[in-house]
Amino acid sequence: MVYAYIGLGSNLGDTAENLRVALREVEAFGQVYGKSKLYHSKAWGVTDQPDFCNAVLLLETLLSPQQLLKGLKDLEKRMGREESRRWGPRLIDLDILTYGEEVVKDENLTVPHLHMNERAFVLIPLCDIDLNFRDALMALPAESRAEVTVTDLSW
């Protein structure tokens, strides 16, 4: 068994409900032991799109990183995600942020997530579950941290 942090995001449709559905579906991959609050954030990378709803889950799983990635990508498709431009709008986005202490670098997966420590919308919800990420969060500019706000305490 390995603990993995999973990042969730949505900026199309009922974004909070999209994350609720994803949470229920992710439970097929293992046991969810923690979930952050829901957060509102501006789009990162490509900014001419709707704002996002973001959260993080702590999942205990028997799946390998590649099996987990395949399951998450299949779930995105089942939920209606369509291919679009990189960092473009999406109904659901599910990312493996960490996978235990493992480092994975292959053509389809990089763990820890490549941009995790640059994104307040990842680190703020991650700190709801694990304060070991607080130093990375505090290294971000205050303006970046201020752009991420709580939308739902319990979902």
N, C-alpha and C positions, 0 to 999 in steps of 0.2 A: 504494500500500500504506500502511496505517495500523496502528499498534499500539494495541490496545484492551485494557484490563484488564477481566476478567469475574469477578464475584463468584459463588460457588456456595454454596448452603446446602441442608440437608435435615434434617428431624427426624421423619420417618416411615419405618418399615421399616429395612432395612440402610443406614444413612445413609452410611457410607464407600463402600459399593458403589454407591449412587446417584450419588455424586460421581465415582467411577471411570467409570461408564457415561457420565455427562454429559461428562467429559473426552474420551473416545473420540469421542463424537458431535459435540462442538464442533470437532473437527479437520476436519469437513466445511466449516467456514466460513473456514478459513485454516490457517496454520501456528502451532502452539502452541510458543512459545519459552521459556516459563517457567511454573512452577507452584510454589505455596507448599506448605508442609506442610499436613496436615489438622489442624484445630483444633476443640475442643469449647467450646461457649459456651451460656450461658443464653439463653432467648428474649428478644427485644427488643421493646418495644411492648406486646404481649399476652403476659404471662408465665405464664399458666396452661396450659402446654403442654409437651411434651417438649423437652429440650435439643437444640441444633443441632450438626451437623458442618458446618464452613465451610472454604472454600479460595478462592484467587484464581488465575486463569490470565492469562498475557500472550499475546494472540493477535494475529498479523499477518494482516490481512484486506484484501480488495479490496471487501468489501461496504460500502455506506453505513451510517450509524448506524441508519436505519429498516429497511434490509434485515437487518442483524444482529439488531435487536430482534425482527423477525418470525421469523427463524430460531430464535432462542432461545426465544421463546414457543411456536412449533410443536414444538420439541424437548421442552419441559416437558410439553406435552399428550401427545406420543408416549410419554413415560416414565410417564404416568399421573397427572400433576398434575390435581387437580380444583379448581374455584373454591371458595373458602372465605372466611371473614371476613378483612378486611385484617390483615396481619401474623399470620395464624393458622398452624396446622400445615400443612406441605407436604412432599410427597415429594421435590420438587426446586424450587429457586428459582435462576434465572439472571438476573443483573443486569449491565448495562453500567455499569461504574464510571467509566471514562474512555474517550475515543475520540480518540487523538492529543491535539492541543491544542484541539480543537473544543469549543465551547459550543453545546449543543442545548437548546432549550426549546420543546416543542410539547405538544399535549394528551396524547400517549402516551409521551413520552420527555424526560427531563431529564438532561443530561450536562454536567459531572460529576454523578454520582449525588447527589441532593438531601441524603441523610443520611449520606453516606460518612464525613465528618469527625467524626461523632458516635458512630461505631460501632467499638469496639475489635476486634470480630470481623471487620471488614473491613480496618482499618488494620494489624493485626498480620500477617495473611497477606500483605497488600500489601507490607509492609516486607521480607518474605522475598525478594521479587523486586526491589524498588525502594526504596532507602533515602531517596529524595527525599521520601517520605511520613512520615519519622520525626518531623519537627517537629509535624505534625498529630497523630500518635499520642501524642507526649509531652505534648501540650496536654490530653489526656483525663485524668480523675482516675485515680490509681494503682489505686483499687478496681476501676474499670471494666476497666483493662488486666489486672488479676490474675484476673478471671473467665474469661479466655480461655486455654485450656491446649492444648498440643500433644497430639494423639492418634496421629499417624502421621507419621514423618519422610519416608518415601518411599512413594508410593502410585501 
